Amino acid sequence: MERIQALCRNFLWEGGESYSKAPLVSWNILCKGKNFGGLGLIDNKLWNLAVIGKLAWWILMKKDLLWIRWIDSIYLKGSPCLSYSSSPNSSCAWHKVCEVKDKFKLAYDSGMWQGDTEAYNIAKGYDWLGRNDDQKVQWEAMVWNRYNIPKHNFINWMIQRGRFLTLDRLAKMGICDNGLCFLCGQCPETHQHIFEACPYIIKCFSLLHNWLGIVNNDLNYGVLILKDRLQSLLIRMLKSVAVMGLYYQVKWSIGYWNGVKRKDCTSVM
């Protein structure tokens, strides 16, 4: 399971089976739903537990299967399944089933999946294991929509997560000496500065706001574009592409994508 997870993680960040750097976003966050700020990837470890949970549920429901009757005869011997604990000399497979059964004990005790109309399935078990108290993010509709190309969506997601290696972070790591913004040279290059407060970026977004017809610069223009049903689909698509394209250009111009060398942007200003 660790190897499979490593291959998936390495392919995401490097496009191959090996990756020597620390991932910019943890695997746990990547496996969260998009409405909770993740990518909605499948956590193979939790999925494997949910699959084993299907076996535990069959045993709990005393499903009419030969191997379940054998389990009841050899291990359970008529004792309640939920309160049963495996003995030290039990097989490794049975130990694992009992371990997963204990993980689902809270759900079983609350009466989940025990009625005739609500049977357990792997997807339900996976969702229950991966439950969390996180708040839904407000930028999901702006990042994940059908108007933009996947590369722009991913870059915008990284921006919203604040995970790019800006110069202030690189300076703290000792990788560079100067953490000032490369575009304006006035303030430390943080995520908030480079995508919101830099004079060069403010000028770019001001021009974009004028083109989009947005008067209040504090509006979430990404969501506004998606919800403006008075405009045609083509116009909304072009506006959304413009917003994401600007994000991509800003990010590319400061040299974050594929190690592109930073270019001198002072002439543009």
TIPA-114233 format. One record per residue (C-alpha): residue in one letter; z, x, y. Coordinates in Angstrom, 1 decimal, always signed. Example, Ala and Ser with C-alpha at 12.3 -4.5 7.8 and 13.67 -1.06 7.14 Angstrom:
<sites>
+------+--------+--------+--------+
: rest :      z :      x :      y :
+------+--------+--------+--------+
:    A :   +7.8 :  +12.3 :   -4.5 :
:    S :   +7.1 :  +13.7 :   -1.1 :
+------+--------+--------+--------+
</sites>
This chain:
<sites>
+------+--------+--------+--------+
: rest :      z :      x :      y :
+------+--------+--------+--------+
:    M :   +0.0 :   +0.0 :   +0.0 :
:    E :   +0.8 :   +2.8 :   +2.4 :
:    R :   -2.6 :   +4.4 :   +1.7 :
:    I :   -4.5 :   +1.2 :   +2.3 :
:    Q :   -2.6 :   +0.6 :   +5.5 :
:    A :   -3.3 :   +4.2 :   +6.7 :
:    L :   -7.1 :   +3.8 :   +5.9 :
:    C :   -7.2 :   +0.5 :   +7.9 :
:    R :   -5.3 :   +2.1 :  +10.8 :
:    N :   -7.4 :   +5.2 :  +10.8 :
:    F :  -10.7 :   +3.3 :  +10.7 :
:    L :   -9.6 :   +1.2 :  +13.7 :
:    W :   -8.8 :   +4.2 :  +15.9 :
:    E :  -11.2 :   +6.8 :  +14.6 :
:    G :  -13.9 :   +4.9 :  +12.7 :
:    G :  -13.2 :   +7.1 :   +9.6 :
:    E :  -10.6 :   +7.6 :   +6.9 :
:    S :   -8.7 :  +10.4 :   +8.7 :
:    Y :   -6.9 :  +10.3 :  +12.1 :
:    S :   -4.6 :  +13.1 :  +13.2 :
:    K :   -3.3 :  +11.6 :  +16.5 :
:    A :   -0.5 :   +9.1 :  +17.0 :
:    P :   -1.9 :   +5.5 :  +17.2 :
:    L :   -1.8 :   +4.1 :  +20.7 :
:    V :   -0.5 :   +0.8 :  +19.4 :
:    S :   +1.9 :   +0.3 :  +16.5 :
:    W :   +0.7 :   -1.4 :  +13.3 :
:    N :   +3.3 :   -4.1 :  +13.6 :
:    I :   +1.9 :   -5.2 :  +17.0 :
:    L :   -1.7 :   -5.0 :  +15.6 :
:    C :   -0.8 :   -7.5 :  +12.9 :
:    K :   +0.6 :  -10.0 :  +15.3 :
:    G :   -1.6 :  -13.0 :  +16.2 :
:    K :   -3.9 :  -12.8 :  +19.2 :
:    N :   -1.8 :  -15.4 :  +21.0 :
:    F :   +1.2 :  -13.1 :  +20.6 :
:    G :   -0.6 :  -10.0 :  +22.0 :
:    G :   -1.9 :   -8.5 :  +18.7 :
:    L :   -5.2 :   -8.3 :  +17.0 :
:    G :   -4.5 :  -10.7 :  +14.2 :
:    L :   -4.9 :   -8.1 :  +11.4 :
:    I :   -3.5 :   -8.7 :   +8.0 :
:    D :   -0.3 :   -6.8 :   +7.1 :
:    N :   -1.2 :   -5.8 :   +3.5 :
:    K :   +2.5 :   -5.2 :   +2.7 :
:    L :   +3.5 :   -8.7 :   +3.8 :
:    W :   +0.5 :  -10.2 :   +2.1 :
:    N :   +1.4 :   -8.5 :   -1.2 :
:    L :   +5.0 :  -10.0 :   -0.9 :
:    A :   +3.4 :  -13.4 :   -0.2 :
:    V :   +1.3 :  -13.1 :   -3.4 :
:    I :   +4.4 :  -12.2 :   -5.4 :
:    G :   +6.1 :  -15.1 :   -3.7 :
:    K :   +3.6 :  -17.4 :   -5.5 :
:    L :   +5.0 :  -16.2 :   -8.8 :
:    A :   +8.6 :  -16.7 :   -7.6 :
:    W :   +7.7 :  -20.2 :   -6.5 :
:    W :   +6.2 :  -21.1 :   -9.9 :
:    I :   +9.4 :  -19.9 :  -11.6 :
:    L :  +11.5 :  -22.0 :   -9.1 :
:    M :   +9.4 :  -25.1 :   -9.7 :
:    K :   +9.4 :  -24.4 :  -13.5 :
:    K :   +5.7 :  -24.7 :  -13.7 :
:    D :   +4.4 :  -25.4 :  -17.2 :
:    L :   +3.1 :  -22.0 :  -18.1 :
:    L :   +3.8 :  -19.9 :  -21.2 :
:    W :   +5.0 :  -16.8 :  -19.3 :
:    I :   +7.4 :  -18.9 :  -17.2 :
:    R :   +8.9 :  -20.4 :  -20.3 :
:    W :   +9.2 :  -16.8 :  -21.6 :
:    I :  +11.0 :  -15.7 :  -18.3 :
:    D :  +13.4 :  -18.6 :  -18.7 :
:    S :  +14.1 :  -17.8 :  -22.3 :
:    I :  +14.6 :  -14.0 :  -21.8 :
:    Y :  +16.0 :  -13.6 :  -18.3 :
:    L :  +17.2 :  -16.9 :  -16.7 :
:    K :  +18.5 :  -18.5 :  -19.9 :
:    G :  +19.0 :  -21.8 :  -18.1 :
:    S :  +20.8 :  -20.4 :  -15.0 :
:    P :  +19.6 :  -21.5 :  -11.5 :
:    C :  +16.8 :  -19.4 :  -10.3 :
:    L :  +18.0 :  -19.1 :   -6.6 :
:    S :  +21.4 :  -17.7 :   -7.6 :
:    Y :  +20.1 :  -15.4 :  -10.3 :
:    S :  +20.3 :  -11.6 :   -9.9 :
:    S :  +18.3 :   -9.3 :  -12.2 :
:    S :  +20.2 :   -6.9 :  -14.4 :
:    P :  +19.8 :   -3.1 :  -14.2 :
:    N :  +17.9 :   -3.0 :  -17.5 :
:    S :  +15.3 :   -5.5 :  -16.5 :
:    S :  +11.7 :   -4.4 :  -16.0 :
:    C :  +10.4 :   -3.1 :  -12.7 :
:    A :   +8.0 :   -6.1 :  -12.4 :
:    W :  +10.9 :   -8.6 :  -12.8 :
:    H :  +13.0 :   -6.7 :  -10.3 :
:    K :  +10.3 :   -7.0 :   -7.8 :
:    V :   +9.8 :  -10.7 :   -8.4 :
:    C :  +13.6 :  -11.2 :   -7.9 :
:    E :  +13.6 :   -9.1 :   -4.8 :
:    V :  +10.8 :  -11.2 :   -3.2 :
:    K :  +12.5 :  -14.4 :   -4.4 :
:    D :  +15.6 :  -13.3 :   -2.4 :
:    K :  +13.4 :  -12.8 :   +0.7 :
:    F :  +12.2 :  -16.4 :   +0.4 :
:    K :  +15.7 :  -17.8 :   -0.3 :
:    L :  +16.2 :  -19.0 :   +3.2 :
:    A :  +13.0 :  -21.0 :   +3.0 :
:    Y :  +13.8 :  -22.4 :   -0.4 :
:    D :  +17.3 :  -23.4 :   +0.7 :
:    S :  +15.8 :  -25.3 :   +3.6 :
:    G :  +13.7 :  -27.3 :   +1.2 :
:    M :  +10.3 :  -25.8 :   +2.1 :
:    W :   +7.5 :  -26.1 :   -0.4 :
:    Q :   +9.5 :  -28.1 :   -2.8 :
:    G :   +8.0 :  -31.5 :   -2.4 :
:    D :   +5.0 :  -32.9 :   -4.2 :
:    T :   +2.8 :  -32.9 :   -1.1 :
:    E :   +3.8 :  -29.5 :   +0.2 :
:    A :   +3.0 :  -26.8 :   -2.3 :
:    Y :   +3.5 :  -23.1 :   -1.7 :
:    N :   +0.4 :  -21.1 :   -0.9 :
:    I :   -0.1 :  -17.4 :   -0.1 :
:    A :   -1.1 :  -18.1 :   +3.5 :
:    K :   +2.0 :  -20.2 :   +4.2 :
:    G :   +4.2 :  -17.6 :   +2.6 :
:    Y :   +2.6 :  -14.8 :   +4.7 :
:    D :   +3.1 :  -16.8 :   +7.9 :
:    W :   +6.7 :  -17.4 :   +7.1 :
:    L :   +7.4 :  -13.7 :   +6.3 :
:    G :   +5.7 :  -12.7 :   +9.6 :
:    R :   +7.5 :  -15.2 :  +11.8 :
:    N :   +8.9 :  -13.8 :  +15.0 :
:    D :  +10.5 :  -15.0 :  +18.3 :
:    D :   +7.9 :  -13.4 :  +20.5 :
:    Q :   +6.5 :  -15.3 :  +23.5 :
:    K :   +2.9 :  -16.2 :  +23.6 :
:    V :   +0.9 :  -14.0 :  +26.1 :
:    Q :   -0.8 :  -15.6 :  +29.1 :
:    W :   -3.9 :  -13.4 :  +28.9 :
:    E :   -5.2 :  -14.4 :  +25.5 :
:    A :   -8.0 :  -16.7 :  +26.8 :
:    M :   -9.3 :  -14.0 :  +29.2 :
:    V :   -9.3 :  -11.2 :  +26.6 :
:    W :  -10.6 :  -13.1 :  +23.5 :
:    N :  -13.5 :  -15.3 :  +24.3 :
:    R :  -17.0 :  -15.7 :  +23.0 :
:    Y :  -18.7 :  -14.5 :  +26.3 :
:    N :  -17.9 :  -10.8 :  +26.0 :
:    I :  -19.0 :   -8.1 :  +23.6 :
:    P :  -16.2 :   -6.9 :  +21.2 :
:    K :  -15.9 :   -3.4 :  +22.9 :
:    H :  -15.1 :   -5.0 :  +26.2 :
:    N :  -12.6 :   -7.4 :  +24.5 :
:    F :  -10.8 :   -4.5 :  +22.8 :
:    I :  -10.7 :   -2.4 :  +26.0 :
:    N :   -9.3 :   -5.4 :  +28.0 :
:    W :   -6.7 :   -5.9 :  +25.3 :
:    M :   -5.6 :   -2.3 :  +25.6 :
:    I :   -5.4 :   -2.7 :  +29.3 :
:    Q :   -3.2 :   -5.8 :  +29.0 :
:    R :   -1.0 :   -3.9 :  +26.5 :
:    G :   -0.7 :   -0.9 :  +28.9 :
:    R :   -1.5 :   +1.6 :  +26.1 :
:    F :   -4.2 :   +3.9 :  +27.6 :
:    L :   -3.3 :   +7.5 :  +28.1 :
:    T :   -3.1 :   +7.5 :  +31.9 :
:    L :   -2.5 :  +10.8 :  +33.8 :
:    D :   +1.1 :  +10.0 :  +34.4 :
:    R :   +1.7 :   +9.7 :  +30.7 :
:    L :   -0.3 :  +12.9 :  +29.9 :
:    A :   +1.7 :  +14.8 :  +32.6 :
:    K :   +5.0 :  +13.8 :  +30.9 :
:    M :   +3.5 :  +15.1 :  +27.6 :
:    G :   +2.7 :  +18.4 :  +29.3 :
:    I :   -1.0 :  +17.9 :  +28.6 :
:    C :   -2.0 :  +18.1 :  +32.3 :
:    D :   -0.3 :  +19.4 :  +35.4 :
:    N :   -1.3 :  +16.7 :  +38.0 :
:    G :   -0.5 :  +13.1 :  +37.3 :
:    L :   -2.2 :  +11.8 :  +40.5 :
:    C :   -4.9 :   +9.2 :  +40.3 :
:    F :   -8.3 :  +10.9 :  +39.9 :
:    L :  -10.0 :   +8.1 :  +42.0 :
:    C :   -7.9 :   +8.2 :  +45.1 :
:    G :   -5.6 :  +11.2 :  +44.7 :
:    Q :   -2.8 :   +9.3 :  +46.5 :
:    C :   -0.5 :   +7.9 :  +43.8 :
:    P :   +0.5 :   +8.6 :  +40.2 :
:    E :   -2.1 :   +7.3 :  +37.8 :
:    T :   -0.2 :   +4.5 :  +36.0 :
:    H :   -1.7 :   +1.4 :  +34.4 :
:    Q :   -0.7 :   -0.8 :  +37.3 :
:    H :   -2.1 :   +1.6 :  +39.8 :
:    I :   -5.5 :   +2.3 :  +38.2 :
:    F :   -6.3 :   -1.3 :  +37.4 :
:    E :   -4.6 :   -3.1 :  +40.2 :
:    A :   -3.3 :   -1.0 :  +43.2 :
:    C :   -5.8 :   +1.9 :  +43.6 :
:    P :   -7.8 :   +1.4 :  +46.9 :
:    Y :  -11.1 :   +2.1 :  +45.0 :
:    I :  -10.3 :   -0.5 :  +42.4 :
:    I :   -9.1 :   -3.0 :  +45.0 :
:    K :  -12.5 :   -2.6 :  +46.8 :
:    C :  -14.3 :   -3.1 :  +43.5 :
:    F :  -12.4 :   -6.3 :  +42.7 :
:    S :  -12.7 :   -7.6 :  +46.2 :
:    L :  -16.4 :   -7.4 :  +45.9 :
:    L :  -16.2 :   -9.1 :  +42.5 :
:    H :  -13.9 :  -11.8 :  +43.8 :
:    N :  -16.4 :  -12.6 :  +46.6 :
:    W :  -19.3 :  -12.8 :  +44.1 :
:    L :  -17.2 :  -15.1 :  +41.8 :
:    G :  -16.3 :  -17.3 :  +44.7 :
:    I :  -12.5 :  -16.7 :  +44.3 :
:    V :  -10.5 :  -16.9 :  +47.5 :
:    N :   -7.0 :  -16.2 :  +46.2 :
:    N :   -6.9 :  -12.7 :  +44.8 :
:    D :   -3.7 :  -13.5 :  +42.9 :
:    L :   -5.5 :  -16.0 :  +40.6 :
:    N :   -6.1 :  -15.2 :  +37.0 :
:    Y :   -9.8 :  -15.2 :  +37.4 :
:    G :  -10.4 :  -14.6 :  +33.7 :
:    V :   -8.8 :  -17.9 :  +32.8 :
:    L :  -10.3 :  -19.6 :  +35.8 :
:    I :  -13.8 :  -18.7 :  +34.7 :
:    L :  -13.2 :  -20.1 :  +31.2 :
:    K :  -11.7 :  -23.4 :  +32.4 :
:    D :  -14.2 :  -24.1 :  +35.2 :
:    R :  -16.2 :  -26.7 :  +33.3 :
:    L :  -18.1 :  -27.7 :  +36.4 :
:    Q :  -20.2 :  -24.6 :  +36.1 :
:    S :  -22.9 :  -24.1 :  +33.5 :
:    L :  -22.2 :  -22.1 :  +30.3 :
:    L :  -24.6 :  -19.4 :  +31.4 :
:    I :  -22.9 :  -18.9 :  +34.8 :
:    R :  -19.4 :  -18.8 :  +33.3 :
:    M :  -20.7 :  -16.3 :  +30.6 :
:    L :  -22.2 :  -14.1 :  +33.3 :
:    K :  -19.1 :  -14.1 :  +35.4 :
:    S :  -16.9 :  -13.3 :  +32.4 :
:    V :  -19.2 :  -10.4 :  +31.4 :
:    A :  -19.0 :   -9.1 :  +35.0 :
:    V :  -15.2 :   -9.0 :  +34.9 :
:    M :  -15.0 :   -7.3 :  +31.5 :
:    G :  -17.9 :   -5.0 :  +32.5 :
:    L :  -15.9 :   -3.8 :  +35.5 :
:    Y :  -12.8 :   -3.2 :  +33.4 :
:    Y :  -15.0 :   -1.1 :  +31.0 :
:    Q :  -16.7 :   +0.9 :  +33.9 :
:    V :  -13.3 :   +1.7 :  +35.5 :
:    K :  -11.9 :   +2.8 :  +32.2 :
:    W :  -15.0 :   +4.9 :  +31.3 :
:    S :  -15.2 :   +6.5 :  +34.8 :
:    I :  -11.7 :   +7.9 :  +34.4 :
:    G :  -12.6 :   +9.4 :  +31.1 :
:    Y :  -10.6 :   +7.5 :  +28.5 :
:    W :  -13.4 :   +6.4 :  +26.1 :
:    N :  -14.4 :   +8.9 :  +23.4 :
:    G :  -13.1 :  +11.8 :  +25.4 :
:    V :  -15.7 :  +11.5 :  +28.1 :
:    K :  -15.2 :  +14.1 :  +30.8 :
:    R :  -13.9 :  +12.7 :  +34.1 :
:    K :  -16.5 :  +12.5 :  +36.8 :
:    D :  -16.0 :  +12.9 :  +40.5 :
:    C :  -15.8 :   +9.4 :  +41.9 :
:    T :  -14.9 :  +10.3 :  +45.5 :
:    S :  -18.5 :  +10.1 :  +46.5 :
:    V :  -18.6 :   +6.4 :  +45.4 :
:    M :  -15.7 :   +5.6 :  +47.8 :
+------+--------+--------+--------+
</sites>
